[in-house]
Amino acid sequence: MKIHSIGGFNEVGKNMTVVELEDDAIILDAGLFLPAVVELQEQEQEQGQKEYSEKKLRSIGAIPDDLILDKLKIREKVRAILIGHAHLDHVGAVPYLGYRYNAPVVGTPFTIEVLRRLTEDENIRIPNRVQTVNPNGTFEIKGKKRTYKAEFLNMTHSTIQTTMIAIHTPEGIVVYANDFKLDNSPVMGLPPNYEAMKKIAKEGVKVLIADSLYSGSERKTPSEKVARALLEEVMLTIKNENSAMFISTFSSHIARLKSIVDFSNKLGREIFFIGRSLNKYVSSAKNVGLCPFKNDIQIGTYKKQVASILKKVEKNRKNSIVVCTGHQGEPGSIMDRLSRSKLPFTFRQNDNVIFASKTIPAPINILNKENMDKRLKKMGVRIFDEVHVSGHGGREDLRDLIHLLQPQHIIPSHGSTQQLTPMVELCKELGYRSGKECHLEQDGQALEL
């Protein structure tokens, strides 16, 4: 068995791993490197053009460098593309790379619905068969001489229907936990499938590829119910009788959006969602029957709809709540344009802006968010930042995951070498030797087990 670390082993994002087994290969994830996409968006805004071609995205390092699979003669061996969840750094490159493989693309209903929306938005048709598997369901991969069972085990993260993928091979089970947190009381969906994890541990886990982004953070990541309590505290106790209230969070975080809607209803305010990415994810959730708040909100995406909603909110600010895009200060997002007075709404002294998010630690995001905050503060806005808990497990979650699965080998993923190095230290504590059973890989490397 060979594990090819194609992307996500030198950076946060661009996730792609390939499991090679003699005549067959299986791709796990195909994601975008979002900081590069944000930079491209900034350039395009200045130039007034939009070009998301495979060639362009490759040239700026925004998609995994899977051309190495051609050189290694693996491309023809790929039998399936399995996607763990619906975040763009895991599924966003499929529209640009999928066609290169004569293989089905498989994921949970929500993940596949988001992929469908992405291909529609970019006007791309992928030739691959696209197949859905429910959380805790299985998919049979047809190899050249044998079939492989892939289990999509329910896992918790910051978007719904996230899965941990377990591929059963004659060499043992490959477990792909990218991304994960161990949340026993999620706001939506089920807790992690601990019973299934114990079962595969008994059968024998050959290798665990684990989201180790916060392996250096000595904690257990709090449950989403903690973020819900933080939101309740801010939304229901701050002085806001005559003030506007704007909230920005990750568009894909359906559980977080549910909490926001629940507390907005308690306040008796009319709820407006504005921004293209919010519409994309909320519509996807609606289409697969996973949007419990669909009748409580009004969504605006097009220029005229956005303008009309904001004019209405301007007149009736104390009875409205706006959930919008732009928590990273992304150029052209709703919050960015509001901070530049480019939309028909003007913030006043003591209006409330809540960021139910954390700034992604990439230089471009940090700079964009800092500049946007400065502009908002000049308008007299009250900012409530980081009303949030992470979707990534901390060091103690990783320790628990290793205890549960008892893998022979561990490959840390989802970060830079610096971010992944603490995982090697944790593995040493648990008896895994660096370079023997714990393997710190780089993009483009192969590890033979």
HUPEHU-V288217 format. One record per helix or strand of 3 or more residues. SS is the DSSP state (2 for helix, 1 for strand). FROM is the first residue (numbers start at 1). TO is the last residue. If there is no record, write none. Layout:
SS;FROM;TO, SS;FROM;TO
This chain:
1;2;7, 1;16;21, 1;24;28, 2;34;47, 2;54;59, 2;68;71, 2;75;77, 1;78;82, 2;88;91, 2;94;100, 1;104;107, 2;109;121, 1;130;132, 1;137;142, 1;147;156, 1;162;169, 1;172;177, 2;194;203, 1;205;211, 2;224;237, 1;245;249, 2;254;267, 1;270;274, 2;276;287, 2;294;296, 1;297;300, 2;303;315, 2;317;319, 1;320;324, 2;334;339, 1;352;356, 2;363;378, 1;382;384, 2;395;405, 1;409;413, 2;417;429, 1;445;448
